[in-house]
Amino acid sequence: MKPKLKILKQTCLCFLMGVISILSQTQPSPAQEVKKVACFDQRIWVQHTPVSDGSSIVIEYTLEDETLDNWTELVTGHVFPSDRTVKEMEQGMKAQLMQDCPSIHWRIISEKENDVMFEWGNDRCSNLDDQHEIVRTFIQGNQMSMIRYTTKKIPISPETREEWITIFSKAPFNE
């Protein structure tokens, strides 16, 4: 097996184990409060306390030397009940963001019936932080799941963009 492919498979496996297993739970256990993980892209990411309202859950990861109040890169997983399609969710998010900032750039990366990946970015709006985000939204059972990579390091480098698209594309969420 080629080294890059092996790293990618390990990253996807770690991503699935670290995010999807936690997202499928309704209440975090004490062991999940804060945990360092060496996933995603070979850097150390800190998992912060999952937040749940009983029907949905959000978990966020920052780089080890950053916090939720002061980050440059953030990975977020969110699972919630929804009767909307992934396309309706994507379009709703686009409409909401464009209402706040009409100059946002928006692009669909890939689209299937129950799975859409898109990206958006902003660097000119006074009421939104400058950032670039890659988002994958998919249906898993009767829940909608959303994973996001957000960076304030803009413009996002082509290498970083491709790396996160690959990580999100290769993870077998809907298989």
MOMO-V770268 format. One record per backbone hydrogen bond with DSSP energy under -0.5 kcal/mol. CO is the residue of the C=O (numbers start at 1). NH is the residue of the N-H. If there is no record, write none. Layout:
BEGIN
co,nh
CO,NH
CO,NH
END
This chain:
BEGIN
co,nh
2,6
3,7
4,8
5,9
6,10
7,11
8,12
9,13
10,14
11,15
12,16
13,17
14,18
15,19
15,20
16,21
19,23
20,24
22,25
29,32
30,33
35,47
37,39
37,45
39,41
39,42
39,43
43,45
44,64
45,37
45,47
46,48
46,62
47,35
51,58
56,53
56,54
57,79
58,51
59,77
60,48
61,75
62,46
63,66
70,67
72,152
72,153
73,63
74,150
75,61
76,148
77,59
78,146
79,57
80,144
85,89
86,90
87,91
88,92
89,93
90,94
91,95
92,96
93,97
94,98
95,99
96,100
97,101
101,104
105,121
107,119
110,117
112,115
114,139
115,112
116,137
117,109
117,110
118,135
119,107
120,133
121,105
122,131
125,128
131,122
132,151
133,120
134,149
135,118
136,147
137,116
138,145
140,143
142,82
143,140
144,80
145,138
146,78
147,136
148,76
148,150
149,134
150,74
151,132
152,154
157,161
158,162
159,163
160,164
161,165
162,166
163,167
164,168
165,169
166,170
167,171
171,173
172,175
END
